[in-house]
Amino acid sequence: MGLFTSINIAASGMSVERCRADVISDNIANATTTRTQEGGPYRKKTVIVQPVASKYPQWRSPFGPLDQDNGPGKGVRVKEIREDESQGRLVFDPTHPDAIQTGPNKGFVEYPNVNIVNEMVDLISANRAYEANVSVIQGSKEMFNAALQISQK
């Protein structure tokens, strides 16, 4: 493994967590949006993450395969941002401009399927994961500095 592999892996994690925080913030900001350009209420979005595999299958762990290629991982990346298609909550408000006009739900307004409490918990989780990756980078920098100090003696 290269000298900066741990920093690159942690940086990929930071990038993913920043994306998660951005998507969660978008969900929170649109928690009451009943009309979008596509039509209908805003739909919650979720970040799907996948590992970035190594191209070096000769690297093996004594504990078994490290990833699908049997090599050390190279970090993570955002695979996609998926829209949650579950129905949002219905609130009876026949005077609302986006109220349903026909059918059994006449007079109801469909609000986004965003739960603010869950989004805040996810935001805190993304923040903590980002901070953990920052700690990995700080630890790597300290280790490199210690190695340089040893080599100078």
Secondary structure, DSSP 8 states (H G I E B T S, - for coil): --TTHHHHHHHHHHHHHHHHHHHHHHHHHTTT----TTSSS---EEEEEEE---S-TT--BTTB-SSTTSS----EEEEEEEE--S---EEE-TTSTT---SSTTTTEEE--S--HHHHHHHHHHHHHHHHHHHHHHHHHHHHHHHHHHHHH-
